[in-house]
Amino acid sequence: MRAMVKGVRARHAPDMTQKPVPVSRVVPNDGKHAPEVQPDAMPDAGAWALIAGLLMVMTVCHGIITSGLPALDSAILADLGISRGALKLRETIFLLSAGVSGLAIGFLTTRVRPSRIVLAGLVLLALTLTAYGHARSIGQIYALYGLLGLSFASSHVVIVVLMVRARFSGLRTLATSVALSGTSIGAAIFPSLAVFALEQADWRSVLRVAAIIPLALLPVAAVLVRSPMPDTRGSGQGRSAVSGPLLGAFAQVPHHRLALALLLAATFGTFFASTAFLLNLFLYLQDIGLGARMAALGMTLVFLTGLFGKVLVGAAAERWGTNRVWNSQQMLLLTGALLLSLGGPVVAFAGLVLLGAGWAGCYVLTQVVIANSFAGPRLGQMTGAFIVFESIASGSGVFVAGRLFDLFGSYRPGFLICAGLIAGAALAAFLFRRLVEGGHAVAHGEEAIGDPG
């Protein structure tokens, strides 16, 4: 009898040596059930050409908007005679516009090829930069930043996630991280270019020259960034995208309302704080004693670290699971935020490295966690909804940091508040991970043995 019981236990006991299922092996079905596990399939050359195209588009589009333009802030402040808080309100407008545009694009992709949206975004960027070079008031700049938000969204997370999931059945986390690395490449290149250009010409001329870059990229992007028409076969992807379950696979997670609240808290704290640091960083580094060139070098260091960090965390997530690596990146981000807030110029550079590495991982893996959580026919809409939420958080962060500077004459109070928010986000992400692990174990009738994604 004892031998029979032991045999039953052996058959049903969890394999404690089993490794977590890589994210790339979790693929969605109809959105009514948990994602199915399938073996990896090697992507073809066309799929990687798509990633190369998205990488270049994000390098130009995101690099110019989020990193090149802030390097012109000192010249714009002197020319227009406005406060930092008023100037930084343009970033809040931009981020809110990008978020709302991302949601709209999520719906638009059910009818329009994502590749056409990407190309239209490059044209819009060129036109907006040209108009920016002629702006005479802060009100005009606010309006133009609304258009920059639309251009930014045309090659942002919604497009990347949908195109990667359409072309890749395996290695999706790695492909997503490589594509999103374009943001870091652009951020490493354009601040120094902008500072150098300002030494040769005024900020208006710099903007008009910058408008040529997206137009030059347009033919290359047209060749590399290709996508099929939205699938309307069978019952109709367009109809299922409207009538399918809103939460997709996430509805199968036990206590999914609590899990959703934790995911929102982790996302809000991470994006609020990180954007507050990054979009005030150039001015902050000058405030603590660095010249314009050294401040630009500091920004380049942040995003160059982020470039390698994005690729590395993509590979790490394939090996150890997305949620676990996501949580570790938040701890790196917190350490970098504290060093940057409390230290002088020398310590600040160490903080810049950790901030860049932590933000890179958090940025990529937050999108992957969302994509995996809501896998199903309404993924585009749910991703777009989260982009709106991320944009609200980011816009609030950069504006609050600028306003607190106007009140206290220093970025330190605002940056310390941001560090506290990152700590709260890390705790929320850890609790979210435990809930997801528990749900994965319950679904398989065994103890939690690892991070399912």
C-alpha positions in Angstrom: 0.0 0.0 0.0 2.8 2.4 0.9 4.5 1.6 -2.4 1.3 2.5 -4.3 0.9 5.8 -2.5 4.6 6.6 -3.2 4.0 5.8 -6.9 1.0 8.1 -7.1 2.9 10.9 -5.4 5.8 10.4 -7.9 3.4 10.7 -10.8 1.6 13.9 -9.6 4.4 15.7 -7.7 5.7 18.8 -9.5 9.1 18.5 -11.1 11.1 20.9 -9.0 13.9 20.9 -11.6 11.6 22.2 -14.3 12.6 25.5 -15.7 10.1 28.3 -16.3 8.4 28.4 -19.7 10.1 31.1 -21.7 7.9 34.0 -22.7 8.4 33.3 -26.4 6.8 29.9 -26.0 3.5 31.3 -24.6 1.2 32.0 -27.5 -2.4 33.3 -27.3 -5.4 31.3 -28.6 -8.9 32.8 -28.9 -8.5 34.9 -25.7 -11.0 32.9 -23.8 -8.4 30.6 -22.2 -4.9 30.8 -20.8 -2.2 31.0 -23.4 -1.1 27.7 -24.8 2.5 26.5 -24.7 4.1 25.6 -28.0 7.6 25.0 -29.1 9.7 27.9 -30.5 9.8 28.4 -34.2 12.8 30.2 -35.7 11.8 33.5 -37.4 12.7 34.0 -41.0 14.9 36.7 -42.5 11.9 38.9 -43.4 10.9 38.9 -39.8 14.3 40.2 -38.7 14.3 42.7 -41.5 11.1 44.1 -40.1 12.8 44.4 -36.7 15.7 46.2 -38.3 13.3 48.6 -39.9 11.4 49.3 -36.7 14.8 49.8 -35.0 15.8 52.5 -37.4 12.4 54.2 -37.3 12.4 54.3 -33.5 16.0 55.6 -33.5 15.0 58.6 -35.6 11.5 59.3 -34.4 11.9 58.6 -30.7 15.5 59.8 -30.5 14.7 63.2 -32.0 11.5 63.8 -30.0 12.5 62.6 -26.6 16.2 63.3 -26.5 17.3 65.6 -29.3 14.7 68.3 -28.6 15.3 68.6 -24.8 18.9 69.4 -25.6 17.6 72.7 -27.1 15.8 73.7 -23.9 18.4 76.2 -22.7 18.3 78.1 -26.0 14.5 78.0 -26.1 14.3 79.3 -22.5 16.6 82.2 -23.3 14.8 83.1 -26.5 11.2 82.9 -25.3 11.8 84.1 -21.7 9.6 81.4 -20.1 9.8 79.3 -16.9 10.9 75.7 -16.8 7.5 74.6 -15.6 5.8 76.3 -18.6 8.3 74.7 -21.0 8.0 71.3 -19.5 4.2 71.4 -19.9 4.9 70.8 -23.6 6.2 67.3 -22.6 3.0 66.6 -20.6 0.9 67.6 -23.7 3.2 65.4 -25.9 2.9 62.4 -23.6 -0.9 62.7 -23.3 -1.2 63.1 -27.1 1.0 60.1 -27.6 -1.1 58.0 -25.2 -4.4 58.9 -26.8 -2.9 58.4 -30.3 -1.7 55.0 -29.2 -5.2 54.0 -28.2 -6.6 55.2 -31.5 -3.9 53.4 -33.4 -4.8 50.2 -31.5 -8.2 50.4 -33.1 -7.0 51.6 -36.4 -4.7 48.6 -36.9 -7.8 46.4 -37.3 -8.4 48.2 -40.7 -5.1 49.7 -41.8 -1.7 48.1 -42.3 0.6 49.0 -39.4 3.4 49.7 -41.9 1.4 52.5 -43.5 0.9 54.1 -40.0 4.7 54.0 -39.5 5.4 55.7 -42.8 2.8 58.3 -42.2 4.4 59.1 -38.8 7.7 59.8 -40.4 6.2 62.3 -42.8 4.3 64.0 -40.0 7.5 64.2 -38.0 9.3 66.0 -40.8 6.4 68.5 -41.2 6.1 69.2 -37.5 9.8 69.8 -37.0 9.8 72.3 -39.9 6.9 74.1 -38.3 8.6 74.0 -34.9 11.5 75.9 -36.4 9.1 78.8 -37.1 7.3 78.8 -33.7 7.2 82.2 -32.0 5.2 81.4 -28.8 4.9 78.7 -26.2 1.3 78.2 -27.3 2.4 77.3 -30.8 5.0 74.9 -29.3 2.2 73.2 -27.2 0.2 72.7 -30.4 3.1 71.2 -32.3 3.9 68.9 -29.4 0.4 67.5 -29.8 1.4 66.5 -33.3 4.7 65.1 -32.2 2.8 62.8 -29.9 0.9 61.4 -32.8 4.2 60.9 -34.7 5.7 59.2 -31.7 2.8 56.8 -31.4 3.0 55.8 -35.0 6.1 53.7 -34.2 5.5 53.1 -30.5 4.7 50.0 -28.5 1.2 49.2 -30.0 2.7 49.0 -33.5 5.8 47.0 -32.3 3.9 44.5 -30.2 1.3 43.8 -32.9 3.9 43.5 -35.7 6.1 41.2 -33.6 3.3 39.0 -32.6 2.2 38.7 -36.2 5.6 37.7 -37.5 7.2 35.9 -34.6 5.9 32.7 -33.0 9.1 32.4 -30.9 11.7 34.8 -29.5 9.1 37.5 -29.2 10.5 39.1 -26.0 14.0 39.3 -27.7 12.5 40.7 -30.9 10.5 43.3 -29.0 13.5 44.3 -26.9 15.7 44.7 -30.1 13.1 46.8 -31.8 12.5 49.0 -28.8 16.3 49.5 -28.5 15.9 52.1 -31.2 14.7 54.6 -28.5 18.0 54.1 -26.7 20.1 54.4 -29.8 18.5 57.7 -30.8 18.8 59.0 -27.3 22.5 58.2 -27.3 23.0 60.0 -30.6 20.8 63.0 -30.8 21.6 65.0 -27.6 25.3 65.4 -28.6 24.3 66.1 -32.2 21.9 68.8 -31.0 24.5 70.4 -28.7 27.1 70.4 -31.6 24.5 71.9 -34.0 23.7 74.6 -31.5 27.3 75.7 -31.6 27.0 76.2 -35.3 23.5 77.7 -35.7 20.5 78.9 -33.8 17.9 76.4 -32.5 15.4 77.2 -35.2 17.9 76.3 -37.9 18.8 73.1 -36.1 15.1 72.1 -36.1 14.7 72.7 -39.8 17.8 70.6 -40.6 16.5 67.8 -38.3 13.3 67.7 -40.4 15.4 66.2 -43.3 16.3 63.1 -41.3 12.9 61.3 -41.2 12.4 62.1 -44.9 15.7 60.5 -45.7 14.7 57.4 -43.8 11.4 57.1 -45.5 12.4 54.9 -48.5 14.4 52.5 -46.3 11.5 52.1 -44.0 9.1 51.5 -46.9 11.3 48.5 -47.9 11.9 47.0 -44.5 8.7 47.7 -42.5 6.1 45.6 -44.2 3.0 44.0 -42.8 0.0 42.1 -44.1 -3.5 43.5 -44.2 -5.5 42.9 -41.0 -6.8 39.3 -40.9 -10.5 39.2 -41.5 -10.9 35.5 -42.3 -13.3 33.1 -40.6 -15.5 34.8 -38.0 -13.5 38.0 -38.7 -10.6 39.3 -36.7 -12.1 42.8 -37.0 -15.4 41.5 -35.4 -13.6 39.4 -32.8 -11.4 42.4 -31.8 -14.6 44.2 -30.9 -16.6 41.3 -29.3 -13.8 39.2 -27.8 -13.2 39.2 -24.0 -11.7 42.5 -22.9 -9.0 41.0 -20.6 -8.1 38.1 -22.8 -5.9 35.6 -21.1 -5.6 37.8 -18.0 -9.2 37.0 -17.0 -8.0 33.5 -16.1 -5.6 34.8 -13.4 -7.0 34.2 -9.9 -7.9 37.6 -8.2 -7.4 39.2 -11.5 -8.9 42.5 -10.2 -6.2 42.7 -7.6 -3.6 41.6 -10.1 -4.7 44.4 -12.5 -4.5 47.0 -9.7 -1.0 45.9 -8.9 0.0 46.0 -12.5 -1.4 49.5 -12.8 0.4 50.6 -9.7 3.7 49.2 -10.9 3.3 50.8 -14.3 2.3 54.2 -12.9 5.2 54.5 -10.4 7.8 53.3 -12.9 6.7 55.7 -15.7 5.9 58.7 -13.5 9.4 58.6 -11.9 11.5 57.5 -14.9 10.1 60.2 -17.2 10.5 62.8 -14.5 14.2 62.0 -14.3 14.9 61.5 -18.1 13.1 64.6 -19.4 14.6 66.9 -16.8 18.0 65.3 -16.8 19.8 67.6 -19.2 18.9 70.7 -17.1 19.6 68.8 -13.8 23.1 67.8 -14.8 23.9 71.4 -15.7 22.5 72.5 -12.3 24.9 70.2 -10.4 27.9 71.7 -12.2 28.3 70.0 -15.5 28.7 72.0 -18.8 26.4 71.5 -21.7 28.8 69.0 -23.4 29.2 66.9 -20.2 25.4 67.0 -19.6 24.9 65.7 -23.2 27.5 63.1 -22.5 25.6 62.1 -19.4 22.4 61.7 -21.3 24.3 59.7 -24.0 25.6 57.4 -21.2 22.1 56.8 -19.8 20.7 55.8 -23.2 23.8 53.9 -24.4 23.6 51.8 -21.2 19.9 51.4 -22.0 20.6 50.2 -25.5 22.7 47.2 -24.3 20.3 46.8 -21.3 17.3 46.3 -23.6 18.9 43.5 -25.6 20.3 41.8 -22.5 17.0 41.9 -20.5 15.2 40.5 -23.6 17.6 37.5 -23.6 17.4 37.2 -19.8 13.6 37.2 -19.9 13.7 34.3 -22.4 15.8 32.4 -20.0 14.5 33.3 -16.5 11.0 34.6 -17.1 9.7 38.1 -17.8 8.2 39.0 -14.4 11.3 38.0 -12.4 13.7 40.0 -14.6 11.2 42.9 -14.6 11.3 43.0 -10.9 15.1 43.0 -10.8 15.2 45.9 -13.2 13.1 48.0 -11.0 15.6 47.5 -8.2 18.4 48.7 -10.5 16.2 51.7 -11.4 15.6 52.6 -7.7 19.4 52.4 -6.9 20.2 54.7 -9.8 17.5 57.1 -8.9 18.8 57.4 -5.3 22.4 57.9 -6.4 21.4 60.5 -9.0 19.3 62.4 -6.5 21.7 62.4 -3.5 25.1 62.5 -5.1 27.4 65.0 -6.7 28.7 64.9 -10.3 31.0 61.9 -9.8 28.3 59.8 -8.0 25.7 61.0 -10.4 27.5 59.3 -13.3 27.3 56.0 -11.5 23.6 56.7 -11.0 23.2 57.5 -14.7 24.5 54.0 -15.6 22.1 52.2 -13.2 19.2 54.5 -14.2 19.8 53.7 -17.8 20.0 50.0 -17.3 17.0 49.9 -15.0 14.8 52.0 -17.1 15.7 50.1 -20.3 14.6 46.8 -18.7 11.5 48.3 -17.1 10.4 50.0 -20.3 10.7 46.9 -22.5 9.4 44.3 -20.0 6.4 46.4 -18.9 5.2 46.2 -22.5 6.0 42.4 -22.7 4.1 41.8 -19.4 1.1 43.7 -20.7 1.2 41.9 -24.1 1.5 38.5 -22.4 -1.2 39.3 -19.8 -3.8 40.4 -22.3 -3.0 38.0 -25.2 -6.2 37.7 -27.2 -8.2 39.3 -30.0 -8.3 42.7 -28.2 -4.6 42.9 -27.5 -4.2 46.1 -29.7 -6.9 47.9 -27.8 -5.7 46.8 -24.4 -2.1 47.8 -25.2 -3.4 51.2 -26.5 -5.3 51.7 -23.2 -2.1 51.0 -21.2 -0.2 53.4 -23.4 -2.7 56.1 -22.4 -2.2 55.2 -18.8 1.6 55.2 -19.2 1.4 58.6 -20.9 -0.7 60.1 -18.1 1.8 58.8 -15.6 4.8 60.1 -17.6 3.2 63.5 -18.4 2.4 64.0 -14.7 5.9 63.1 -13.7 7.8 65.5 -16.0 5.4 68.3 -15.2 5.5 67.8 -11.4 9.3 67.6 -11.4 9.4 70.9 -13.3 6.9 72.6 -11.0 8.7 71.4 -7.9 11.9 72.9 -9.3 10.1 76.3 -9.7 8.9 76.0 -6.0 12.1 74.9 -4.3 14.8 76.0 -6.8 16.1 72.4 -6.9 15.2 69.1 -8.5 16.2 67.1 -5.4 12.8 67.2 -3.6 10.9 66.0 -6.7 13.5 63.4 -7.5 13.4 61.9 -4.0 9.6 61.7 -4.3 10.2 59.8 -7.6 12.5 57.4 -5.9 9.8 56.6 -3.4 7.4 55.9 -6.2 9.9 53.5 -7.8 10.1 51.6 -4.5 6.4 51.4 -4.4 6.3 50.2 -8.0 8.8 47.5 -7.3 6.7 46.2 -4.4 3.6 46.2 -6.5 5.4 44.3 -9.3 6.7 41.7 -6.8 3.2 41.1 -5.5 1.9 40.9 -9.1 4.5 38.3 -9.9 3.5 36.2 -6.9 -0.2 36.3 -7.9 0.7 35.3 -11.5 3.0 32.5 -10.3 0.2 31.2 -8.0 -2.3 31.3 -10.8 0.1 29.4 -13.1 0.6 26.8 -10.4 -3.2 26.4 -9.7 -3.9 26.1 -13.4 -1.5 23.2 -13.6 -2.5 21.6 -10.2 0.9 21.9 -8.6 3.0 24.1 -6.3 4.4 27.3 -7.7 7.8 26.4 -9.1 8.9 29.4 -11.1 8.0 32.5 -13.1 5.6 31.5 -15.9 6.6 34.5 -18.0 
